[in-house]
Every structure is written in structure tokens, then in C-alpha cells.
């Protein structure tokens, strides 16, 4: 997981109980770029290298430009990561985070937001979000939720009929 902000948040200290698996980054646009894509890939490598079963790991990702550089691809092959790019304009159907994880994440974010407002907070700032992030993350990124998202996407267990319902003209036997 990566959290990208436009600038470093140093306004005040916050209760930083955020897990080491979360990567913080800044960019001028607040969006990812080729440099942050590589930092995220190296972070993925560090987080998963010791937990792999077999030689290879698979990385499922969208077609964002930061994932499509030569450097990104070379790094994957050098460190036994199989890059699996989802087809363009299909992440709403195939990306497990989009299908089954971000909605619960938004729900728990709203719970924290409403609780803050209920107890007299006039605003819910970036620092408030970061202070609540770990609790939101823990309520969302559960094994059961993640496995369910992969199943809803038809990726594991493999079920191409789920996607074919949205693309009836595509012959899944030739994909």
C-alpha cells in the first residue's frame, strides 16, 4: 500500500501506528509517477520476497504509465516477479481492490469521519485521516475480504464467466 501526498505532512504530530507495510511518498501532483512506481515495486518486493511459495511471485496491476516503463519490467524479471497487466479499461471488473476492498475501506473511513464530527470536530484533515488509517486498514484488509474480492473478480478461483457476462462478444477461450 502506498499513500501519496503533495507535500510532507509536518503540521503537527499524529498518532502514527501505521504498519511498516505502508509506504509514504510525495509528488508534486499528488499522483503516482515513474519514480514512485519503482519505489512501490521495490516495496512490494521487500514485503513479499520472504513469503513466496516457489521461485516466482505474480504482481497484478493496471495499465498506469508508472507500471509500464522498461525499468519496471526489467526489475520484475530480475527479482522473479511475474508482471500481469490487466487489460485496459477493465479494472472495474477485474481488479480485486476495486471490486471488493475499496468499498469497505470507504465505509470504515466514513465511520471514522462521522465519529469525529459527532464528537465536535469541525474538520477531518489529512492528519486525522493518517491517525485513523491503521484502524481503517485493519478493518478492511482482512484475509476473508481479500480472498472474496479475488473470487468476485473471477481471478481465483478462475471463473471467466463472471467477466464474460460484461463482455458477451469476447470469446474467453481465445483470451
Buried (B, 14 or more C-beta within 10 A) or exposed (E): BBBBEEEEBEEEEBEEEBEEEBBEBEBEEEEBBBEBBBBBBEBBBEEBEEEEEEEEBEBBBBEBEBBBBEEBBEBBEEBEBEBEBBBEEBBEBBBBBBBBBBEBBEEBBEBBBEEBEEEEEEEBBBBBBBBBBBEBBEBBBEEEBBEBBBBBBBBEEEEBEBBBEEBEEEEEEEE
